[in-house]
Amino acid sequence: MRSARTFFPLFAAGSLALGACGRDHPRAPATHTTSAGARPIRVDRAVQREVSLARFQEKSEPVTQLTGGEWSRDALVRAFVHAVEAGDSAALRRMVLSRSEFAYLYYPTSAQGLPPYSLSPDLYWFMIVERSNRGASALLSELGRRPLHFAGYQCEGDSTREGDNTLWGPCLVRSVQGRGDTLSRRLFGPIVVHNGRYKFLSYSNKL
């Protein structure tokens, strides 16, 4: 089994930069003063976001559809359970968003990249990767290669629509314990649906 630190790709801290507004949410350019009496420098935050996204996408293979994953939410969760029980890190990787899918299909309309959050794609992806690494490590070390005694799952609340993407979560997985009691745990992050294909945004969890 691969170590948790290599389960997903990581980014160098030097590549991180705070982004700003999206193209569909314009706001007045920010004004910065360099020194007393100097002429203010106007920064168009919408342009900043477009530039940061373009640079992020340049380092990713263009995609138009999700690959891997499953064609239904139920099938995705069942595949996840089987992968954990088998300790199959390769199968888990196929079920989570790739960098290219994040760059071209998810981030452009993500609420986290728009006001009031305005996370740059580099920073947002870095956060997702770090949380997935920690979650996958805990998941495989504590639950991997043993029966989960899966008894169903439930996603709380209504789905959220972001552009062509639909998000579900948080979701709780139920498992039957030794004395017949049922335990509910959040074993993965939000589920993303794009054009009928279902994948996990991350493996952030609460074990």
Buried (B, 14 or more C-beta within 10 A) or exposed (E): EEEBEEBBEEBEEEBBEEBBBBEEBEEEBBEEEEEEEEEEEEEBBBEBBBEBBEBBBEEBEEBEEBEBBBEEBEEBBBBBBEBBBEBBBEBBBBBBBBBBBBBBBBBBBBBBBBEEEBBBBBBBBBBBBBBBBBBBBBBBEEBBEEEBBBEEBEBEEEBEEBEEBBBBBBBBBBBBEEEEEEEBBBBBBBBBBBEEBBBBBBBBBEE
